[in-house]
Amino acid sequence: MKKVLITGGTRGLGKEIAKIFAKNGYELYLNYVSNDDEAFKTKDSLVNEYHSKVNLLKGDISKKEVVDNFKIDGLDVLVCNAGIDNVCEITDKTYESFKRVIEVNLIANFLLTQKFGLEMEKIGHGTIIYISSDNIIDKNDYVTLEYDVAKYGLLMLAKDYAKYFKKVKIHTIAPGWMDTSMNDIPDEVKCEFSFVSTSEVAKLVLKQVDLMDSGNVEVIR
């Protein structure tokens, strides 16, 4: 049975990605930070609906000691989905908020890739999917400053690892706004936005895993 690790895998887009991998017979490793009730609810629903083997990995993946303690033998797919944002005026940005977004959205993915990507390279196969944002293409705005910086950094992380890896596939998916808990937008404002379906993005993640070309970065909008 193939194994997939999905960060932020118990809600929002991560949960949709977990569903599609469960449907395709993967053993799931779902990382989350703190919401135990949500995590166990997601696990139960995946086990009941798809008869999946689901492992919950609780912890802040921006901390090296947390990632070091994740033990998964023979991981096939790593989906770096977890992310946070801090939408506010530039004058309200702080050192603490900027640093935290960079830690979660960029440093955590470096830690995960160093651990699992290098292990995949040793065993001769594997796929890493980075969930980025169309902010790296043409939708950036100063109110999402630290988020934009982190997502651009994530793209370069993918490019550089792709040059190093010979056996591991790397893809960056850059969707638009999704109607998830991360994007807590008032209903009266939502009508101004065009949202991307989380289920369609999840299908695209699985599609990239199935591609045969290795060692390339493909940015998919």
LOVEXFI-909050 format. One record per residue (C-alpha): residue number from 1; residue in one letter; x, z, y. Coordinates in steps of 0.1 Angstrom, whole numbers. Example, Ala and Ser with C-alpha at 12.3 -4.5 7.8 and 13.67 -1.06 7.14 Angstrom:
% LOVEXFI-909050
nr = 1 rest = a east = 123 up = 78 north = -45
nr = 2 rest = s east = 137 up = 71 north = -11
% end
This chain:
% LOVEXFI-909050
nr = 1 rest = m east = 0 up = 0 north = 0
nr = 2 rest = k east = 14 up = -10 north = 34
nr = 3 rest = k east = 18 up = 17 north = 60
nr = 4 rest = v east = 11 up = 16 north = 98
nr = 5 rest = l east = 18 up = 41 north = 125
nr = 6 rest = i east = -5 up = 39 north = 155
nr = 7 rest = t east = 2 up = 60 north = 186
nr = 8 rest = g east = -28 up = 72 north = 204
nr = 9 rest = g east = -46 up = 62 north = 173
nr = 10 rest = t east = -76 up = 85 north = 172
nr = 11 rest = r east = -96 up = 72 north = 202
nr = 12 rest = g east = -101 up = 42 north = 225
nr = 13 rest = l east = -81 up = 11 north = 216
nr = 14 rest = g east = -60 up = 30 north = 191
nr = 15 rest = k east = -91 up = 39 north = 171
nr = 16 rest = e east = -102 up = 3 north = 170
nr = 17 rest = i east = -68 up = -8 north = 158
nr = 18 rest = a east = -69 up = 19 north = 132
nr = 19 rest = k east = -103 up = 5 north = 120
nr = 20 rest = i east = -90 up = -30 north = 115
nr = 21 rest = f east = -59 up = -18 north = 96
nr = 22 rest = a east = -81 up = 4 north = 74
nr = 23 rest = k east = -103 up = -25 north = 67
nr = 24 rest = n east = -73 up = -44 north = 55
nr = 25 rest = g east = -61 up = -18 north = 31
nr = 26 rest = y east = -33 up = 0 north = 51
nr = 27 rest = e east = -23 up = 36 north = 48
nr = 28 rest = l east = -28 up = 50 north = 83
nr = 29 rest = y east = -6 up = 73 north = 103
nr = 30 rest = l east = -24 up = 82 north = 135
nr = 31 rest = n east = -6 up = 100 north = 162
nr = 32 rest = y east = -24 up = 121 north = 188
nr = 33 rest = v east = -14 up = 148 north = 213
nr = 34 rest = s east = -39 up = 176 north = 214
nr = 35 rest = n east = -76 up = 168 north = 207
nr = 36 rest = d east = -80 up = 181 north = 171
nr = 37 rest = d east = -118 up = 176 north = 170
nr = 38 rest = e east = -115 up = 140 north = 179
nr = 39 rest = a east = -86 up = 134 north = 155
nr = 40 rest = f east = -104 up = 149 north = 125
nr = 41 rest = k east = -136 up = 131 north = 134
nr = 42 rest = t east = -118 up = 98 north = 135
nr = 43 rest = k east = -100 up = 106 north = 102
nr = 44 rest = d east = -133 up = 114 north = 85
nr = 45 rest = s east = -150 up = 83 north = 97
nr = 46 rest = l east = -121 up = 61 north = 84
nr = 47 rest = v east = -120 up = 78 north = 51
nr = 48 rest = n east = -158 up = 76 north = 46
nr = 49 rest = e east = -162 up = 40 north = 58
nr = 50 rest = y east = -131 up = 23 north = 44
nr = 51 rest = h east = -118 up = 48 north = 18
nr = 52 rest = s east = -85 up = 48 north = 36
nr = 53 rest = k east = -56 up = 72 north = 32
nr = 54 rest = v east = -53 up = 87 north = 67
nr = 55 rest = n east = -24 up = 110 north = 79
nr = 56 rest = l east = -27 up = 127 north = 113
nr = 57 rest = l east = 6 up = 132 north = 132
nr = 58 rest = k east = 0 up = 156 north = 161
nr = 59 rest = g east = 26 up = 158 north = 189
nr = 60 rest = d east = 39 up = 145 north = 222
nr = 61 rest = i east = 59 up = 114 north = 213
nr = 62 rest = s east = 78 up = 115 north = 246
nr = 63 rest = k east = 97 up = 145 north = 231
nr = 64 rest = k east = 126 up = 135 north = 208
nr = 65 rest = e east = 122 up = 165 north = 185
nr = 66 rest = v east = 86 up = 155 north = 178
nr = 67 rest = v east = 95 up = 119 north = 169
nr = 68 rest = d east = 124 up = 131 north = 148
nr = 69 rest = n east = 100 up = 152 north = 128
nr = 70 rest = f east = 78 up = 122 north = 119
nr = 71 rest = k east = 85 up = 114 north = 82
nr = 72 rest = i east = 72 up = 81 north = 70
nr = 73 rest = d east = 90 up = 63 north = 41
nr = 74 rest = g east = 89 up = 26 north = 42
nr = 75 rest = l east = 68 up = 21 north = 74
nr = 76 rest = d east = 57 up = -15 north = 77
nr = 77 rest = v east = 40 up = -16 north = 111
nr = 78 rest = l east = 45 up = 4 north = 143
nr = 79 rest = v east = 18 up = 0 north = 170
nr = 80 rest = c east = 30 up = 15 north = 203
nr = 81 rest = n east = -4 up = 20 north = 219
nr = 82 rest = a east = -4 up = 54 north = 235
nr = 83 rest = g east = -3 up = 54 north = 273
nr = 84 rest = i east = -14 up = 72 north = 304
nr = 85 rest = d east = -20 up = 62 north = 340
nr = 86 rest = n east = -21 up = 78 north = 375
nr = 87 rest = v east = -42 up = 58 north = 399
nr = 88 rest = c east = -38 up = 70 north = 434
nr = 89 rest = e east = -23 up = 61 north = 468
nr = 90 rest = i east = 14 up = 58 north = 470
nr = 91 rest = t east = 15 up = 86 north = 495
nr = 92 rest = d east = 0 up = 108 north = 468
nr = 93 rest = k east = 26 up = 99 north = 441
nr = 94 rest = t east = 48 up = 128 north = 430
nr = 95 rest = y east = 80 up = 131 north = 411
nr = 96 rest = e east = 61 up = 149 north = 383
nr = 97 rest = s east = 34 up = 123 north = 380
nr = 98 rest = f east = 59 up = 94 north = 381
nr = 99 rest = k east = 82 up = 110 north = 355
nr = 100 rest = r east = 53 up = 118 north = 332
nr = 101 rest = v east = 40 up = 83 north = 331
nr = 102 rest = i east = 74 up = 69 north = 324
nr = 103 rest = e east = 80 up = 94 north = 296
nr = 104 rest = v east = 48 up = 86 north = 278
nr = 105 rest = n east = 46 up = 48 north = 285
nr = 106 rest = l east = 83 up = 39 north = 281
nr = 107 rest = i east = 106 up = 67 north = 268
nr = 108 rest = a east = 83 up = 75 north = 239
nr = 109 rest = n east = 84 up = 39 north = 228
nr = 110 rest = f east = 122 up = 38 north = 229
nr = 111 rest = l east = 123 up = 69 north = 207
nr = 112 rest = l east = 98 up = 54 north = 182
nr = 113 rest = t east = 117 up = 21 north = 181
nr = 114 rest = q east = 151 up = 38 north = 177
nr = 115 rest = k east = 137 up = 58 north = 147
nr = 116 rest = f east = 114 up = 34 north = 129
nr = 117 rest = g east = 126 up = 0 north = 141
nr = 118 rest = l east = 162 up = 7 north = 129
nr = 119 rest = e east = 148 up = 20 north = 96
nr = 120 rest = m east = 127 up = -12 north = 93
nr = 121 rest = e east = 158 up = -33 north = 100
nr = 122 rest = k east = 177 up = -15 north = 72
nr = 123 rest = i east = 150 up = -22 north = 46
nr = 124 rest = g east = 147 up = -58 north = 57
nr = 125 rest = h east = 112 up = -61 north = 72
nr = 126 rest = g east = 87 up = -46 north = 97
nr = 127 rest = t east = 66 up = -54 north = 127
nr = 128 rest = i east = 65 up = -36 north = 161
nr = 129 rest = i east = 36 up = -42 north = 185
nr = 130 rest = y east = 39 up = -29 north = 221
nr = 131 rest = i east = 5 up = -26 north = 239
nr = 132 rest = s east = 14 up = -35 north = 275
nr = 133 rest = s east = -9 up = -47 north = 303
nr = 134 rest = d east = -16 up = -78 north = 323
nr = 135 rest = n east = -2 up = -58 north = 352
nr = 136 rest = i east = 32 up = -72 north = 340
nr = 137 rest = i east = 19 up = -107 north = 347
nr = 138 rest = d east = -2 up = -108 north = 378
nr = 139 rest = k east = -25 up = -77 north = 381
nr = 140 rest = n east = -2 up = -51 north = 394
nr = 141 rest = d east = -12 up = -29 north = 423
nr = 142 rest = y east = 6 up = -2 north = 443
nr = 143 rest = v east = -20 up = 24 north = 431
nr = 144 rest = t east = -7 up = 20 north = 396
nr = 145 rest = l east = 30 up = 20 north = 406
nr = 146 rest = e east = 45 up = 42 north = 378
nr = 147 rest = y east = 23 up = 25 north = 352
nr = 148 rest = d east = 35 up = -9 north = 363
nr = 149 rest = v east = 71 up = 1 north = 363
nr = 150 rest = a east = 67 up = 15 north = 328
nr = 151 rest = k east = 50 up = -16 north = 314
nr = 152 rest = y east = 76 up = -39 north = 329
nr = 153 rest = g east = 103 up = -17 north = 313
nr = 154 rest = l east = 84 up = -19 north = 280
nr = 155 rest = l east = 86 up = -57 north = 281
nr = 156 rest = m east = 124 up = -55 north = 286
nr = 157 rest = l east = 126 up = -30 north = 258
nr = 158 rest = a east = 110 up = -55 north = 235
nr = 159 rest = k east = 132 up = -83 north = 246
nr = 160 rest = d east = 164 up = -64 north = 241
nr = 161 rest = y east = 154 up = -50 north = 207
nr = 162 rest = a east = 143 up = -85 north = 197
nr = 163 rest = k east = 178 up = -98 north = 204
nr = 164 rest = y east = 192 up = -71 north = 182
nr = 165 rest = f east = 168 up = -72 north = 153
nr = 166 rest = k east = 172 up = -99 north = 126
nr = 167 rest = k east = 144 up = -87 north = 102
nr = 168 rest = v east = 119 up = -70 north = 125
nr = 169 rest = k east = 92 up = -88 north = 144
nr = 170 rest = i east = 83 up = -76 north = 179
nr = 171 rest = h east = 53 up = -87 north = 199
nr = 172 rest = t east = 40 up = -75 north = 233
nr = 173 rest = i east = 3 up = -77 north = 239
nr = 174 rest = a east = -8 up = -76 north = 275
nr = 175 rest = p east = -46 up = -71 north = 277
nr = 176 rest = g east = -66 up = -66 north = 308
nr = 177 rest = w east = -88 up = -36 north = 317
nr = 178 rest = m east = -106 up = -21 north = 287
nr = 179 rest = d east = -136 up = 2 north = 290
nr = 180 rest = t east = -120 up = 33 north = 274
nr = 181 rest = s east = -116 up = 70 north = 284
nr = 182 rest = m east = -83 up = 62 north = 300
nr = 183 rest = n east = -101 up = 39 north = 325
nr = 184 rest = d east = -126 up = 65 north = 338
nr = 185 rest = i east = -145 up = 43 north = 362
nr = 186 rest = p east = -178 up = 51 north = 378
nr = 187 rest = d east = -207 up = 30 north = 365
nr = 188 rest = e east = -215 up = 16 north = 399
nr = 189 rest = v east = -179 up = 3 north = 402
nr = 190 rest = k east = -176 up = -11 north = 367
nr = 191 rest = c east = -197 up = -41 north = 376
nr = 192 rest = e east = -168 up = -53 north = 398
nr = 193 rest = f east = -145 up = -55 north = 368
nr = 194 rest = s east = -142 up = -79 north = 339
nr = 195 rest = f east = -134 up = -58 north = 308
nr = 196 rest = v east = -115 up = -69 north = 276
nr = 197 rest = s east = -131 up = -59 north = 243
nr = 198 rest = t east = -111 up = -33 north = 224
nr = 199 rest = s east = -122 up = -48 north = 191
nr = 200 rest = e east = -108 up = -82 north = 201
nr = 201 rest = v east = -75 up = -67 north = 211
nr = 202 rest = a east = -74 up = -49 north = 178
nr = 203 rest = k east = -79 up = -82 north = 159
nr = 204 rest = l east = -51 up = -97 north = 179
nr = 205 rest = v east = -28 up = -69 north = 169
nr = 206 rest = l east = -34 up = -75 north = 132
nr = 207 rest = k east = -30 up = -113 north = 138
nr = 208 rest = q east = 5 up = -107 north = 152
nr = 209 rest = v east = 15 up = -86 north = 122
nr = 210 rest = d east = 6 up = -116 north = 100
nr = 211 rest = l east = 28 up = -140 north = 118
nr = 212 rest = m east = 59 up = -151 north = 99
nr = 213 rest = d east = 84 up = -157 north = 127
nr = 214 rest = s east = 109 up = -127 north = 130
nr = 215 rest = g east = 130 up = -114 north = 158
nr = 216 rest = n east = 110 up = -128 north = 187
nr = 217 rest = v east = 91 up = -114 north = 216
nr = 218 rest = e east = 58 up = -130 north = 222
nr = 219 rest = v east = 38 up = -118 north = 253
nr = 220 rest = i east = 1 up = -123 north = 246
nr = 221 rest = r east = -23 up = -121 north = 275
% end
